[in-house]
Amino acid sequence: MQQIKTVIFDLDGTLLNTLEDLQSSVNATLSTYGYPERSLEEVRQFVGNGVARLMELAVPEQLDSEKSKEVLDNFKLHYAKNCNNKTKPYDGILTLLSDLKNQGYRLAIVSNKFDAAVKDLNQLYFSNYIEVAIGQREGVRKKPYPDTVNIALKELGSCAQEALYIGDSEVDIETAKNAGLRMISVDWGFRKREELIQNGAKIIVEKPEDIIEYLK
């Protein structure tokens, strides 16, 4: 095995706790259209496959494509203005990123959140450490397809054989597998440890500093 030189992170549930802001925007959108609000636990289960899927699951009925786009656009508009009300990095994340950068690792974010929000949040919280941040884009398949990971690797000048992927969900486990990356799952995010194990997680860490120990 080649030495790990590159670390790619999921964003929501891995680097940032975004759940309360996501719930607020989901519920603001649902209220606009007269739908019942969703609990924090429901939103936790809905996230991971991008905001289109999030809203598809949150709305209690099937919508036609035009209405679905309208609801999604409403959510995006609200979230763009309110994505940083309660969002914050998980404890130990900034120290982890600082340590990794100081040790010479190349770092990136790959997320199913829409690209503009990923770049905005990276700029706000992690710009001192992470240069490449990629979200869901038109014409590019989202995770668990490997496309966005491959874009990140290309922008970093890296390759799958020397990269590690870190995430908090079954989508991340499948993404790492499809992209041919080694994988660490974190249990502080949006999925319980039992769910991660059921979905094939091999290495699960409890705190960010455990990642440094693994890389040693």
URMONOR-V724661 format. One record per residue. N is the residue number from 1. RES is the residue in one letter. SS is DSSP state (hx for helix, st for strand, lp for the rest). OMEGA is omega in radians with two decimals (* if undefined). Layout:
BEGIN
<<N/RES/SS/OMEGA> <N/RES/SS/OMEGA>>
END
This chain:
BEGIN
<<1/M/lp/3.07> <2/Q/lp/3.09> <3/Q/lp/3.11> <4/I/lp/3.11> <5/K/lp/-3.05> <6/T/st/3.09> <7/V/st/3.12> <8/I/st/-3.10> <9/F/st/2.77> <10/D/lp/-3.10> <11/L/lp/-3.08> <12/D/st/3.12> <13/G/lp/3.14> <14/T/lp/3.07> <15/L/lp/-3.07> <16/L/st/2.96> <17/N/st/-3.05> <18/T/lp/-2.90> <19/L/hx/-3.08> <20/E/hx/3.09> <21/D/hx/3.06> <22/L/hx/3.12> <23/Q/hx/-3.13> <24/S/hx/-3.13> <25/S/hx/3.04> <26/V/hx/-3.06> <27/N/hx/3.06> <28/A/hx/3.12> <29/T/hx/3.13> <30/L/hx/-3.14> <31/S/hx/3.12> <32/T/hx/-3.08> <33/Y/lp/3.06> <34/G/lp/3.12> <35/Y/lp/3.09> <36/P/lp/-3.13> <37/E/lp/-3.13> <38/R/lp/3.13> <39/S/lp/3.11> <40/L/hx/-3.13> <41/E/hx/3.09> <42/E/hx/3.13> <43/V/hx/3.09> <44/R/hx/-3.12> <45/Q/hx/-3.08> <46/F/hx/-3.03> <47/V/lp/3.05> <48/G/lp/-3.10> <49/N/lp/3.12> <50/G/lp/-3.03> <51/V/hx/3.09> <52/A/hx/3.11> <53/R/hx/3.08> <54/L/hx/-3.10> <55/M/hx/3.07> <56/E/hx/3.13> <57/L/hx/-3.08> <58/A/hx/3.13> <59/V/lp/-3.00> <60/P/lp/3.10> <61/E/lp/3.12> <62/Q/lp/-3.12> <63/L/lp/3.01> <64/D/lp/-2.99> <65/S/hx/-3.13> <66/E/hx/3.13> <67/K/hx/3.12> <68/S/hx/3.11> <69/K/hx/3.13> <70/E/hx/3.12> <71/V/hx/-3.14> <72/L/hx/3.12> <73/D/hx/3.09> <74/N/hx/3.11> <75/F/hx/-3.09> <76/K/hx/3.14> <77/L/hx/3.14> <78/H/hx/-3.09> <79/Y/hx/3.12> <80/A/hx/-3.13> <81/K/hx/-2.99> <82/N/hx/-3.05> <83/C/lp/-3.06> <84/N/lp/3.13> <85/N/lp/-3.12> <86/K/lp/-3.13> <87/T/lp/3.08> <88/K/st/3.07> <89/P/st/3.03> <90/Y/lp/3.13> <91/D/lp/3.07> <92/G/lp/-3.07> <93/I/hx/-3.11> <94/L/hx/3.07> <95/T/hx/3.10> <96/L/hx/-3.11> <97/L/hx/3.10> <98/S/hx/3.14> <99/D/hx/-3.12> <100/L/hx/3.13> <101/K/hx/-3.14> <102/N/hx/3.12> <103/Q/lp/3.01> <104/G/lp/3.12> <105/Y/lp/2.99> <106/R/st/-2.97> <107/L/st/3.10> <108/A/st/2.98> <109/I/st/2.99> <110/V/st/-3.01> <111/S/st/2.99> <112/N/st/3.00> <113/K/st/-3.09> <114/F/st/-2.88> <115/D/hx/-3.10> <116/A/hx/3.14> <117/A/hx/3.11> <118/V/hx/-3.13> <119/K/hx/3.13> <120/D/hx/-3.11> <121/L/hx/3.07> <122/N/hx/3.13> <123/Q/hx/-3.10> <124/L/hx/-2.99> <125/Y/hx/-2.88> <126/F/lp/-3.03> <127/S/lp/3.10> <128/N/lp/-3.02> <129/Y/lp/-2.97> <130/I/lp/-3.11> <131/E/lp/-3.06> <132/V/st/3.12> <133/A/st/-3.01> <134/I/st/3.07> <135/G/st/-3.12> <136/Q/st/-3.10> <137/R/lp/3.03> <138/E/lp/3.06> <139/G/lp/3.11> <140/V/lp/-3.13> <141/R/lp/-3.12> <142/K/lp/3.05> <143/K/lp/0.25> <144/P/lp/2.97> <145/Y/lp/-3.05> <146/P/lp/-2.95> <147/D/hx/-3.09> <148/T/hx/3.04> <149/V/hx/3.14> <150/N/hx/3.07> <151/I/hx/3.13> <152/A/hx/3.13> <153/L/hx/3.13> <154/K/hx/-3.13> <155/E/hx/3.13> <156/L/hx/-3.04> <157/G/lp/-3.06> <158/S/lp/3.12> <159/C/lp/-3.06> <160/A/hx/-3.05> <161/Q/hx/-3.11> <162/E/hx/-3.07> <163/A/st/3.07> <164/L/st/3.11> <165/Y/st/-3.11> <166/I/st/-3.12> <167/G/st/-3.00> <168/D/lp/-3.01> <169/S/lp/3.07> <170/E/hx/3.09> <171/V/hx/3.14> <172/D/hx/3.10> <173/I/hx/-3.13> <174/E/hx/3.11> <175/T/hx/3.14> <176/A/hx/3.11> <177/K/hx/-3.10> <178/N/hx/-3.13> <179/A/hx/3.13> <180/G/lp/-3.13> <181/L/lp/2.93> <182/R/st/-2.93> <183/M/st/2.92> <184/I/st/3.03> <185/S/st/3.09> <186/V/st/-3.08> <187/D/lp/3.10> <188/W/lp/-3.02> <189/G/lp/-2.96> <190/F/lp/3.11> <191/R/lp/3.10> <192/K/lp/-3.13> <193/R/hx/-3.12> <194/E/hx/3.11> <195/E/hx/3.13> <196/L/hx/3.13> <197/I/hx/3.12> <198/Q/hx/-3.12> <199/N/lp/2.97> <200/G/lp/3.11> <201/A/lp/-3.14> <202/K/lp/3.13> <203/I/lp/3.14> <204/I/st/3.13> <205/V/st/-3.08> <206/E/lp/-3.11> <207/K/lp/-3.06> <208/P/lp/-3.11> <209/E/hx/3.08> <210/D/hx/3.12> <211/I/hx/3.07> <212/I/hx/3.13> <213/E/hx/3.12> <214/Y/hx/-3.09> <215/L/hx/3.08> <216/K/lp/*>>
END
